[in-house]
Amino acid sequence: MVRSTRRIRWAAIPVAAMLVLALTACTDQELAGYMPGFISGESPVTNHTQLITDFWVNSWIVLFAIGFITWGLMLWSMVVYRRRKTDTGLPVQLRYNMPIEILFTVIPFILILGLFALTARDQEVIEQRFEKPEVTIQAFGKQWAWDFNYTNEDVYYSGIQVQPDKTEGAPQGSIDQATLPTLYLPVGKKVEIQLNARDVIHSFWVIDFLYKKDMIPGKTNYMSIIPEREGTYAGKCAELCGEFHSQMLFQVKVVSQAEYDAYIESLREQGFEGQLGTEYDRNLNQANVVASANKSE
């Protein structure tokens, strides 16, 4: 009777822990506070930020719940069925328990299907392109900087490789933020970003957008967003692309329509009219060189 009571007590511990976790009151804002892209009392950075955060947080809640149950059962088994001083010989050996084996197979399979279905559902929303985007940007990743074509306005920005910060007192190896390539986006507008690479695979990642996408030579990928909060957001290449990959940084400035128009006009005044095309792609140039060499032979 005493042993039975002890077993019940140990079994109640993981159950109580799960109840405490479940009853802990956390608002959506508090949960989102652990993710980039959120400021208390303000809108998320893009129209997809909340969707991505909800998927991430809810997935972790489910996984932690499964983990606590699993750890609780493991601890309970280790304590309740531990070898005691009075025990002699081996305990009763169990094998080929078909119901338990089926349970251990079916439950993970159901979890995998569930996470796959939720991922596919949210990805379909995020990947949906606008029928009529209000702003179209063509972004080129290159070793190790960025080019931006503002397609609607027929102007461009060409980035140069970021130089180390030589300001007195700046930490060694730090990057001068004033030289970072900057992409301007108007707040509240439907923006389509066309992603291309000039040489090797890169990845376009704006941290606060909670989403990144590969830039593959010879292929165009698309990112469709609506920026919903003004501000300056850090971006970087998220795909190892060579020696100075860590310096392939940029920033995104979400601004008012008036400020966006003023920036476009400043590019025009500097003579950056027209569009940067694929003529600067390394792979295309190499192919042209090979073709010319073959022709001359």
Secondary structure, 3 states (H helix, E strand, C coil): CHHHHHHHHHHHHHHHHHHHHHHCCCCHHHHHCCCCCCCCCCCCCECCHHHHHHHHHHHHHHHHHHHHHHHHHHHHHHHHCCCCCCCCCCCCCCCCCHHHHHHHHHHHHHHHHHHHHHHHHHHHHHHCCCCCCCEEEEEEEECCEEEEEECCCCEEEECCCCCECCCCCCCCCCECHHHCCEEEEECCCCEEEEEEECCCCEEEEEHHHCEEEEECCCCCEEEEECECCCEEEEEEECCCCCCCHHHCEEEEEEECHHHHHHHHHHHHHCCCECCCCHHHCHHHHHHHHHHHHHHHC
